[in-house]
Protein backbone atom coordinates (compact mmCIF):
# COMPACT_ATOMS: atom_id res chain seq x y z
CA UNK A 1 0.00 0.00 0.00
CA UNK A 2 1.46 3.27 -1.08
CA UNK A 3 1.45 5.97 1.48
CA UNK A 4 0.00 9.35 0.63
CA UNK A 5 2.55 12.01 -0.12
CA UNK A 6 2.23 14.90 2.24
CA UNK A 7 2.27 18.31 0.61
CA UNK A 8 2.66 21.58 2.40
CA UNK A 9 1.39 24.86 1.07
CA UNK A 10 3.79 27.75 1.12
CA UNK A 11 2.39 30.67 2.99
CA UNK A 12 3.36 34.05 1.71
CA UNK A 13 3.12 37.07 3.94
CA UNK A 14 1.71 40.10 2.21
CA UNK A 15 3.68 43.28 2.62
CA UNK A 16 1.72 45.80 4.61
CA UNK A 17 0.70 48.70 2.37
CA UNK A 18 2.18 52.07 3.23
CA UNK A 19 0.02 54.54 5.06
CA UNK A 20 -0.75 57.88 3.42
CA UNK A 21 1.70 59.58 5.81
CA UNK A 22 4.50 57.14 4.92
CA UNK A 23 3.92 57.70 1.21
CA UNK A 24 3.66 61.50 1.23
CA UNK A 25 6.35 62.18 3.85
CA UNK A 26 9.00 60.36 1.78
CA UNK A 27 8.47 62.46 -1.37
CA UNK A 28 11.47 64.65 -2.17
CA UNK A 29 10.17 68.20 -2.66
CA UNK A 30 13.59 69.91 -2.76
CA UNK A 31 13.47 70.84 -6.46
CA UNK A 32 10.17 72.67 -5.97
CA UNK A 33 11.07 74.81 -2.96
CA UNK A 34 10.99 78.58 -3.44
CA UNK A 35 12.94 80.93 -1.17
CA UNK A 36 11.32 84.26 -0.27
CA UNK A 37 12.48 86.56 2.47
CA UNK A 38 14.74 83.90 3.94
CA UNK A 39 11.89 81.38 4.24
CA UNK A 40 11.24 78.20 2.26
CA UNK A 41 7.95 77.76 0.44
CA UNK A 42 6.80 74.78 -1.56
CA UNK A 43 5.26 75.45 -4.98
CA UNK A 44 1.53 75.08 -4.41
CA UNK A 45 0.81 73.99 -8.01
CA UNK A 46 3.35 71.16 -7.83
CA UNK A 47 2.27 70.17 -4.33
CA UNK A 48 -1.41 70.01 -5.32
CA UNK A 49 -0.55 67.97 -8.42
CA UNK A 50 1.47 65.55 -6.30
CA UNK A 51 -1.37 65.24 -3.78
CA UNK A 52 -3.85 64.58 -6.60
CA UNK A 53 -1.59 61.85 -7.96
CA UNK A 54 -1.79 59.96 -4.67
CA UNK A 55 -5.16 61.19 -3.35
CA UNK A 56 -7.45 62.12 -6.27
CA UNK A 57 -10.41 62.54 -3.90
CA UNK A 58 -8.72 65.31 -1.87
CA UNK A 59 -10.63 68.61 -1.68
CA UNK A 60 -10.04 71.93 0.05
CA UNK A 61 -12.19 74.86 1.18
CA UNK A 62 -11.21 78.50 1.52
CA UNK A 63 -13.21 79.86 4.46
CA UNK A 64 -15.10 83.13 3.92
CA UNK A 65 -15.91 85.91 6.38
CA UNK A 66 -19.37 87.41 6.87
CA UNK A 67 -18.80 89.59 3.82
CA UNK A 68 -18.00 86.61 1.62
CA UNK A 69 -14.29 87.48 1.45
CA UNK A 70 -11.61 84.82 2.21
CA UNK A 71 -9.89 86.83 4.93
CA UNK A 72 -10.18 87.30 8.70
CA UNK A 73 -8.59 89.64 11.24
CA UNK A 74 -7.10 89.00 14.66
CA UNK A 75 -7.41 91.23 17.73
CA UNK A 76 -4.65 93.53 16.45
CA UNK A 77 -6.22 93.91 13.02
CA UNK A 78 -3.70 91.66 11.25
CA UNK A 79 -5.11 89.70 8.31
CA UNK A 80 -5.20 85.92 8.14
CA UNK A 81 -6.77 83.21 5.99
CA UNK A 82 -8.23 79.81 6.82
CA UNK A 83 -8.22 76.65 4.70
CA UNK A 84 -9.65 73.19 5.36
CA UNK A 85 -8.09 70.28 3.50
CA UNK A 86 -9.92 66.95 3.40
CA UNK A 87 -8.17 63.74 2.35
CA UNK A 88 -10.33 60.66 2.56
CA UNK A 89 -12.03 60.62 5.95
CA UNK A 90 -9.64 63.11 7.54
CA UNK A 91 -9.77 66.91 7.52
CA UNK A 92 -7.42 69.58 8.79
CA UNK A 93 -8.15 73.28 9.17
CA UNK A 94 -5.17 75.61 9.09
CA UNK A 95 -4.80 79.39 9.62
CA UNK A 96 -2.09 81.39 7.94
CA UNK A 97 -1.21 85.11 8.26
CA UNK A 98 -1.30 87.38 5.24
CA UNK A 99 2.29 88.58 4.87
CA UNK A 100 4.13 91.35 3.05
CA UNK A 101 7.40 90.92 1.15
CA UNK A 102 9.28 90.99 4.47
CA UNK A 103 7.15 88.12 5.81
CA UNK A 104 5.45 90.45 8.27
CA UNK A 105 1.72 90.28 9.01
CA UNK A 106 -0.24 93.11 7.38
CA UNK A 107 -3.52 94.80 8.32
CA UNK A 108 -4.98 95.91 5.00
CA UNK A 109 -4.00 93.31 2.37
CA UNK A 110 -4.80 93.50 -1.31
CA UNK A 111 -6.28 90.57 -3.24
CA UNK A 112 -2.87 89.36 -4.41
CA UNK A 113 -1.53 89.09 -0.85
CA UNK A 114 -4.66 87.24 0.28
CA UNK A 115 -4.47 84.81 -2.64
CA UNK A 116 -0.78 84.12 -1.91
CA UNK A 117 -1.60 83.44 1.75
CA UNK A 118 -4.38 81.03 0.75
CA UNK A 119 -1.99 78.99 -1.41
CA UNK A 120 0.65 78.89 1.35
CA UNK A 121 -2.00 77.89 3.86
CA UNK A 122 -3.11 75.05 1.56
CA UNK A 123 0.45 73.77 1.19
CA UNK A 124 0.98 73.91 4.95
CA UNK A 125 -2.20 71.87 5.40
CA UNK A 126 -0.73 69.21 3.11
CA UNK A 127 2.25 68.93 5.47
CA UNK A 128 -0.09 67.61 8.16
CA UNK A 129 -0.75 64.66 5.87
CA UNK A 130 3.00 64.22 5.22
CA UNK A 131 3.76 66.11 1.99
CA UNK A 132 6.66 68.49 2.61
CA UNK A 133 6.46 67.98 6.37
CA UNK A 134 10.26 67.74 6.62
CA UNK A 135 10.56 71.30 5.26
CA UNK A 136 8.64 72.71 8.23
CA UNK A 137 10.68 70.46 10.52
CA UNK A 138 13.85 72.21 9.28
CA UNK A 139 15.24 69.18 7.43
CA UNK A 140 16.96 69.22 4.03
CA UNK A 141 15.62 65.89 2.77
CA UNK A 142 12.66 63.65 3.58
CA UNK A 143 13.17 60.63 5.81
CA UNK A 144 14.22 57.54 3.87
CA UNK A 145 12.94 54.03 4.26
CA UNK A 146 15.17 51.95 6.52
CA UNK A 147 17.50 49.67 4.60
CA UNK A 148 19.32 46.74 6.26
CA UNK A 149 22.92 47.71 6.98
CA UNK A 150 25.43 45.74 4.89
CA UNK A 151 28.83 45.52 6.63
CA UNK A 152 30.61 44.05 3.60
CA UNK A 153 29.41 46.84 1.30
CA UNK A 154 30.39 49.46 3.87
CA UNK A 155 33.92 48.08 4.14
CA UNK A 156 34.24 47.98 0.33
CA UNK A 157 33.19 51.62 0.13
CA UNK A 158 35.72 52.62 2.78
CA UNK A 159 38.54 50.83 0.93
CA UNK A 160 37.62 52.66 -2.28
CA UNK A 161 38.41 55.91 -0.47
CA UNK A 162 41.60 54.81 1.23
CA UNK A 163 43.71 56.95 -1.08
CA UNK A 164 41.49 60.00 -0.73
CA UNK A 165 43.50 63.17 -0.13
CA UNK A 166 40.75 64.83 1.93
CA UNK A 167 39.95 61.91 4.24
CA UNK A 168 40.39 62.88 7.88
CA UNK A 169 42.95 65.44 6.68
CA UNK A 170 45.51 62.66 6.21
CA UNK A 171 48.04 62.13 3.41
CA UNK A 172 47.51 59.64 0.58
CA UNK A 173 47.55 56.02 1.67
CA UNK A 174 46.65 56.75 5.30
CA UNK A 175 42.87 56.63 4.92
CA UNK A 176 42.36 53.17 6.43
CA UNK A 177 45.10 53.72 8.99
CA UNK A 178 43.54 56.96 10.22
CA UNK A 179 40.14 55.28 10.63
CA UNK A 180 41.58 52.44 12.68
CA UNK A 181 43.55 54.85 14.86
CA UNK A 182 40.46 57.02 15.34
CA UNK A 183 38.37 54.10 16.61
CA UNK A 184 41.31 52.28 18.24
CA UNK A 185 40.81 49.14 16.18
CA UNK A 186 43.24 46.84 14.34
CA UNK A 187 41.24 45.91 11.21
CA UNK A 188 38.26 47.34 9.36
CA UNK A 189 36.33 44.16 10.09
CA UNK A 190 36.75 44.92 13.82
CA UNK A 191 34.72 48.13 13.50
CA UNK A 192 31.22 48.02 14.94
CA UNK A 193 28.18 48.74 12.75
CA UNK A 194 27.85 52.15 14.39
CA UNK A 195 31.51 52.99 13.67
CA UNK A 196 31.18 51.87 10.05
CA UNK A 197 28.10 54.04 9.62
CA UNK A 198 29.98 57.03 11.05
CA UNK A 199 32.70 56.55 8.42
CA UNK A 200 30.12 56.23 5.63
CA UNK A 201 28.52 59.49 6.78
CA UNK A 202 31.98 61.11 6.70
CA UNK A 203 32.47 59.94 3.11
CA UNK A 204 29.05 61.26 2.13
CA UNK A 205 29.81 64.71 3.59
CA UNK A 206 33.18 64.81 1.81
CA UNK A 207 31.55 63.98 -1.53
CA UNK A 208 28.95 66.72 -1.05
CA UNK A 209 31.72 69.28 -0.41
CA UNK A 210 33.59 68.18 -3.52
CA UNK A 211 30.43 68.52 -5.65
CA UNK A 212 29.62 72.04 -4.46
C-alpha positions as semicolon CSV with decimal commas, in nm:
position;residue;x (nm);y (nm);z (nm)
1;X;0,000;0,000;0,000
2;X;0,146;0,327;-0,108
3;X;0,145;0,597;0,148
4;X;0,000;0,935;0,063
5;X;0,255;1,201;-0,012
6;X;0,223;1,490;0,224
7;X;0,227;1,831;0,061
8;X;0,266;2,158;0,240
9;X;0,139;2,486;0,107
10;X;0,379;2,775;0,112
11;X;0,239;3,067;0,299
12;X;0,336;3,405;0,171
13;X;0,312;3,707;0,394
14;X;0,171;4,010;0,221
15;X;0,368;4,328;0,262
16;X;0,172;4,580;0,461
17;X;0,070;4,870;0,237
18;X;0,218;5,207;0,323
19;X;0,002;5,454;0,506
20;X;-0,075;5,788;0,342
21;X;0,170;5,958;0,581
22;X;0,450;5,714;0,492
23;X;0,392;5,770;0,121
24;X;0,366;6,150;0,123
25;X;0,635;6,218;0,385
26;X;0,900;6,036;0,178
27;X;0,847;6,246;-0,137
28;X;1,147;6,465;-0,217
29;X;1,017;6,820;-0,266
30;X;1,359;6,991;-0,276
31;X;1,347;7,084;-0,646
32;X;1,017;7,267;-0,597
33;X;1,107;7,481;-0,296
34;X;1,099;7,858;-0,344
35;X;1,294;8,093;-0,117
36;X;1,132;8,426;-0,027
37;X;1,248;8,656;0,247
38;X;1,474;8,390;0,394
39;X;1,189;8,138;0,424
40;X;1,124;7,820;0,226
41;X;0,795;7,776;0,044
42;X;0,680;7,478;-0,156
43;X;0,526;7,545;-0,498
44;X;0,153;7,508;-0,441
45;X;0,081;7,399;-0,801
46;X;0,335;7,116;-0,783
47;X;0,227;7,017;-0,433
48;X;-0,141;7,001;-0,532
49;X;-0,055;6,797;-0,842
50;X;0,147;6,555;-0,630
51;X;-0,137;6,524;-0,378
52;X;-0,385;6,458;-0,660
53;X;-0,159;6,185;-0,796
54;X;-0,179;5,996;-0,467
55;X;-0,516;6,119;-0,335
56;X;-0,745;6,212;-0,627
57;X;-1,041;6,254;-0,390
58;X;-0,872;6,531;-0,187
59;X;-1,063;6,861;-0,168
60;X;-1,004;7,193;0,005
61;X;-1,219;7,486;0,118
62;X;-1,121;7,850;0,152
63;X;-1,321;7,986;0,446
64;X;-1,510;8,313;0,392
65;X;-1,591;8,591;0,638
66;X;-1,937;8,741;0,687
67;X;-1,880;8,959;0,382
68;X;-1,800;8,661;0,162
69;X;-1,429;8,748;0,145
70;X;-1,161;8,482;0,221
71;X;-0,989;8,683;0,493
72;X;-1,018;8,730;0,870
73;X;-0,859;8,964;1,124
74;X;-0,710;8,900;1,466
75;X;-0,741;9,123;1,773
76;X;-0,465;9,353;1,645
77;X;-0,622;9,391;1,302
78;X;-0,370;9,166;1,125
79;X;-0,511;8,970;0,831
80;X;-0,520;8,592;0,814
81;X;-0,677;8,321;0,599
82;X;-0,823;7,981;0,682
83;X;-0,822;7,665;0,470
84;X;-0,965;7,319;0,536
85;X;-0,809;7,028;0,350
86;X;-0,992;6,695;0,340
87;X;-0,817;6,374;0,235
88;X;-1,033;6,066;0,256
89;X;-1,203;6,062;0,595
90;X;-0,964;6,311;0,754
91;X;-0,977;6,691;0,752
92;X;-0,742;6,958;0,879
93;X;-0,815;7,328;0,917
94;X;-0,517;7,561;0,909
95;X;-0,480;7,939;0,962
96;X;-0,209;8,139;0,794
97;X;-0,121;8,511;0,826
98;X;-0,130;8,738;0,524
99;X;0,229;8,858;0,487
100;X;0,413;9,135;0,305
101;X;0,740;9,092;0,115
102;X;0,928;9,099;0,447
103;X;0,715;8,812;0,581
104;X;0,545;9,045;0,827
105;X;0,172;9,028;0,901
106;X;-0,024;9,311;0,738
107;X;-0,352;9,480;0,832
108;X;-0,498;9,591;0,500
109;X;-0,400;9,331;0,237
110;X;-0,480;9,350;-0,131
111;X;-0,628;9,057;-0,324
112;X;-0,287;8,936;-0,441
113;X;-0,153;8,909;-0,085
114;X;-0,466;8,724;0,028
115;X;-0,447;8,481;-0,264
116;X;-0,078;8,412;-0,191
117;X;-0,160;8,344;0,175
118;X;-0,438;8,103;0,075
119;X;-0,199;7,899;-0,141
120;X;0,065;7,889;0,135
121;X;-0,200;7,789;0,386
122;X;-0,311;7,505;0,156
123;X;0,045;7,377;0,119
124;X;0,098;7,391;0,495
125;X;-0,220;7,187;0,540
126;X;-0,073;6,921;0,311
127;X;0,225;6,893;0,547
128;X;-0,009;6,761;0,816
129;X;-0,075;6,466;0,587
130;X;0,300;6,422;0,522
131;X;0,376;6,611;0,199
132;X;0,666;6,849;0,261
133;X;0,646;6,798;0,637
134;X;1,026;6,774;0,662
135;X;1,056;7,130;0,526
136;X;0,864;7,271;0,823
137;X;1,068;7,046;1,052
138;X;1,385;7,221;0,928
139;X;1,524;6,918;0,743
140;X;1,696;6,922;0,403
141;X;1,562;6,589;0,277
142;X;1,266;6,365;0,358
143;X;1,317;6,063;0,581
144;X;1,422;5,754;0,387
145;X;1,294;5,403;0,426
146;X;1,517;5,195;0,652
147;X;1,750;4,967;0,460
148;X;1,932;4,674;0,626
149;X;2,292;4,771;0,698
150;X;2,543;4,574;0,489
151;X;2,883;4,552;0,663
152;X;3,061;4,405;0,360
153;X;2,941;4,684;0,130
154;X;3,039;4,946;0,387
155;X;3,392;4,808;0,414
156;X;3,424;4,798;0,033
157;X;3,319;5,162;0,013
158;X;3,572;5,262;0,278
159;X;3,854;5,083;0,093
160;X;3,762;5,266;-0,228
161;X;3,841;5,591;-0,047
162;X;4,160;5,481;0,123
163;X;4,371;5,695;-0,108
164;X;4,149;6,000;-0,073
165;X;4,350;6,317;-0,013
166;X;4,075;6,483;0,193
167;X;3,995;6,191;0,424
168;X;4,039;6,288;0,788
169;X;4,295;6,544;0,668
170;X;4,551;6,266;0,621
171;X;4,804;6,213;0,341
172;X;4,751;5,964;0,058
173;X;4,755;5,602;0,167
174;X;4,665;5,675;0,530
175;X;4,287;5,663;0,492
176;X;4,236;5,317;0,643
177;X;4,510;5,372;0,899
178;X;4,354;5,696;1,022
179;X;4,014;5,528;1,063
180;X;4,158;5,244;1,268
181;X;4,355;5,485;1,486
182;X;4,046;5,702;1,534
183;X;3,837;5,410;1,661
184;X;4,131;5,228;1,824
185;X;4,081;4,914;1,618
186;X;4,324;4,684;1,434
187;X;4,124;4,591;1,121
188;X;3,826;4,734;0,936
189;X;3,633;4,416;1,009
190;X;3,675;4,492;1,382
191;X;3,472;4,813;1,350
192;X;3,122;4,802;1,494
193;X;2,818;4,874;1,275
194;X;2,785;5,215;1,439
195;X;3,151;5,299;1,367
196;X;3,118;5,187;1,005
197;X;2,810;5,404;0,962
198;X;2,998;5,703;1,105
199;X;3,270;5,655;0,842
200;X;3,012;5,623;0,563
201;X;2,852;5,949;0,678
202;X;3,198;6,111;0,670
203;X;3,247;5,994;0,311
204;X;2,905;6,126;0,213
205;X;2,981;6,471;0,359
206;X;3,318;6,481;0,181
207;X;3,155;6,398;-0,153
208;X;2,895;6,672;-0,105
209;X;3,172;6,928;-0,041
210;X;3,359;6,818;-0,352
211;X;3,043;6,852;-0,565
212;X;2,962;7,204;-0,446
